[in-house]
Amino acid sequence: MKVSVSLLNQEPEEKEFNKLLQKNPRTIIYFYPKDDTPWCTIEAKDFSDTYIEFMQHHISVYGISKDPDKAHCNFISKHGLSIPLISDPELILHKKFGAWWEKNMYGKKIQWTIRSTFLLDQKGKIIKQWNNVKAKWHVENIMKELKLQ
């Protein structure tokens, strides 16, 4: 499946999701609700601050939200993020990984992204998942659990 990836100081480009998984033996994808919101910014900065450490352990990292490419580019530029962000406006990846929640509440449909993180192998098989996580300390906890620190 093709997704749009926004990289620092580059125009967004379409890439096959499965090809992104081939860059390293393992890949972390994390789903977050919205660019440039307080908790999403904390999480993105934490992943950016540790991006080189992940890469040294042959683990790629991608953030995913339903925001459009332009919002991702602005978010990356404003906060100096080093991680690539994937735009998933049709919620294809969100739904595939169970990171999209929909519920009828008092006759209204409520929908949102569940903050979730997945460690995948090169074939897209889930090795480990963290669901409904809190942004603060999340990256540090992943690094400890994967023994990267």
C-alpha positions as CSV (number, residue, x, y, z in Angstrom):
1,M,0.0,0.0,0.0
2,K,1.2,3.5,-0.8
3,V,1.4,6.1,1.9
4,S,2.7,9.7,1.8
5,V,5.8,10.3,3.9
6,S,7.0,13.8,4.9
7,L,10.7,14.1,5.5
8,L,12.6,17.1,7.0
9,N,13.2,19.8,4.5
10,Q,11.8,17.7,1.6
11,E,8.5,17.6,-0.3
12,P,6.2,14.8,0.7
13,E,6.5,11.7,-1.5
14,E,4.5,8.6,-2.1
15,K,6.2,5.4,-0.9
16,E,5.1,1.8,-0.5
17,F,4.6,1.1,3.2
18,N,6.1,-2.3,2.8
19,K,9.3,-0.8,1.3
20,L,9.7,1.5,4.3
21,L,9.8,-1.7,6.4
22,Q,12.8,-3.0,4.3
23,K,15.2,-0.2,5.4
24,N,16.1,-1.9,8.7
25,P,15.4,-5.3,10.3
26,R,12.9,-3.6,12.6
27,T,10.6,-0.6,12.4
28,I,8.7,1.4,15.0
29,I,5.5,3.0,13.9
30,Y,3.7,5.2,16.3
31,F,0.2,6.6,15.9
32,Y,-0.6,10.0,17.3
33,P,-3.8,12.2,17.1
34,K,-2.7,15.6,15.8
35,D,0.4,17.5,14.7
36,D,1.6,20.4,16.9
37,T,-0.5,19.6,19.9
38,P,1.2,19.5,23.3
39,W,1.4,15.7,24.0
40,C,2.0,14.8,20.3
41,T,4.8,17.4,20.2
42,I,6.4,15.8,23.3
43,E,6.2,12.4,21.8
44,A,7.6,13.5,18.4
45,K,10.5,15.4,20.0
46,D,11.3,12.4,22.2
47,F,11.4,10.1,19.1
48,S,13.5,12.7,17.3
49,D,15.9,13.1,20.2
50,T,16.5,9.3,20.2
51,Y,16.2,8.7,16.4
52,I,20.0,8.2,16.0
53,E,20.1,5.7,18.8
54,F,17.2,3.7,17.2
55,M,19.0,3.8,13.8
56,Q,22.2,2.6,15.4
57,H,20.2,-0.4,16.6
58,H,18.9,-0.8,13.0
59,I,15.4,0.3,13.9
60,S,13.5,2.8,11.7
61,V,11.0,5.1,13.3
62,Y,7.9,6.7,11.6
63,G,5.1,8.8,13.2
64,I,1.7,8.4,11.7
65,S,-1.4,10.7,11.9
66,K,-4.3,11.5,9.7
67,D,-3.0,15.1,9.2
68,P,-2.2,16.1,5.7
69,D,1.4,16.3,4.3
70,K,1.5,20.1,4.6
71,A,0.7,19.9,8.3
72,H,3.4,17.3,8.8
73,C,6.0,19.5,6.9
74,N,5.1,22.5,9.1
75,F,5.2,20.3,12.3
76,I,8.7,19.0,11.3
77,S,10.0,22.4,10.4
78,K,8.6,24.2,13.5
79,H,10.0,21.7,16.0
80,G,13.1,20.5,14.1
81,L,12.0,16.9,14.1
82,S,14.3,14.3,12.6
83,I,11.7,11.5,12.2
84,P,9.7,11.0,9.1
85,L,6.0,11.4,9.4
86,I,3.4,9.5,7.5
87,S,0.1,11.0,6.4
88,D,-2.8,8.6,6.6
89,P,-5.9,10.7,5.9
90,E,-8.0,7.7,4.7
91,L,-7.1,5.9,8.0
92,I,-5.9,2.8,6.2
93,L,-2.9,2.2,8.5
94,H,-4.9,3.4,11.5
95,K,-7.5,0.8,10.9
96,K,-5.1,-2.0,9.9
97,F,-3.3,-1.6,13.2
98,G,-6.4,-0.9,15.4
99,A,-5.3,2.6,16.2
100,W,-8.7,4.2,15.2
101,W,-11.5,4.2,17.6
102,E,-15.1,4.8,16.7
103,K,-18.1,4.8,19.1
104,N,-21.7,5.9,19.2
105,M,-22.2,8.1,22.3
106,Y,-25.6,9.6,23.0
107,G,-26.4,9.3,19.3
108,K,-23.2,11.0,18.1
109,K,-20.4,9.2,16.4
110,I,-17.1,9.9,18.2
111,Q,-13.8,9.0,16.4
112,W,-10.2,9.4,17.4
113,T,-6.7,8.0,17.2
114,I,-5.6,5.8,19.9
115,R,-2.0,6.7,20.8
116,S,-0.3,3.4,19.9
117,T,3.2,2.1,19.0
118,F,4.2,-1.0,17.2
119,L,7.5,-2.7,16.6
120,L,7.5,-4.5,13.3
121,D,9.8,-6.9,11.4
122,Q,10.6,-6.5,7.7
123,K,7.5,-8.4,6.7
124,G,5.2,-6.2,8.8
125,K,4.6,-8.7,11.5
126,I,4.0,-7.2,14.9
127,I,6.8,-8.1,17.3
128,K,5.6,-5.9,20.1
129,Q,2.8,-3.3,20.6
130,W,2.1,-0.7,23.2
131,N,-1.6,0.5,23.2
132,N,-3.2,3.6,24.6
133,V,0.1,5.0,25.8
134,K,0.9,8.2,27.5
135,A,3.2,10.5,25.6
136,K,5.5,11.4,28.5
137,W,8.2,8.8,29.1
138,H,6.9,6.5,26.4
139,V,10.0,6.6,24.2
140,E,12.3,6.2,27.3
141,N,10.2,3.2,28.3
142,I,10.4,1.6,24.9
143,M,14.2,2.1,24.9
144,K,14.5,0.4,28.3
145,E,12.2,-2.4,27.3
146,L,14.2,-3.0,24.1
147,K,17.4,-2.7,26.0
148,L,18.7,0.2,23.8
149,Q,19.9,2.3,26.8
